[in-house]
Amino acid sequence: MLTANPDRNGVNAPGPDPGPLLALAPGLRETGWAVFDGLSIAATGVAGLKTSRKITPQDRIAHQLETLSAVAARWRPARAARSRATGANPLASGLDQLDEALRQWADNLSIPLSDYTTQQVKAAIAGNPNASRDAQCHAIMLRMGLIGQSRATPEWEAIAVACHHLDLGSRQRGQ
């Protein structure tokens, strides 16, 4: 069976199934993750601290990386895909630190990491690059036949990233 197989740039090319895909929807407060085994959802979750007290971006990032390392140890992903937030001032929110930390984390684990903007994922899944989070979540629920399932918004967003990544690989194989 032929499925997506990332090349050195994280772009998919035809080849044997490389193993599980770890999809990430990063956020400074919490990062949604989804593991796909082939075209099926194997597991989803959210990495983040549940607290109302003020925590530095570095501490939030460290906790998320610890959680994601446990996910990677459990599922042994062969590749990863993430959305990257774009906005007026990512420096103020610490998103630039999170993006770099995730890149280094993936490099340290030798996991090829593909990047997509949030707008690319929303356009592909919800049909509108400016779709609301709710609209994107609803679109992915419809697409996957998961209406009625309860998941956190970051989990749905990670599932959307995985679907977008897998769609791109499927289109490349069809060319």
Salt bridges, closest charged atoms under 4 A:
GLU30 OE1 - LYS50 NZ 3.62
ASP99 OD1 - ARG82 NH1 3.83
ASP99 OD2 - ARG84 NH2 3.12
ASP115 OD1 - ARG82 NE 2.34
ASP115 OD2 - ARG84 NH1 3.87
ASP115 OD2 - ARG103 NH2 2.59
GLU157 OE2 - ARG133 NE 2.69
ASP167 OD1 - ARG143 NH2 2.54
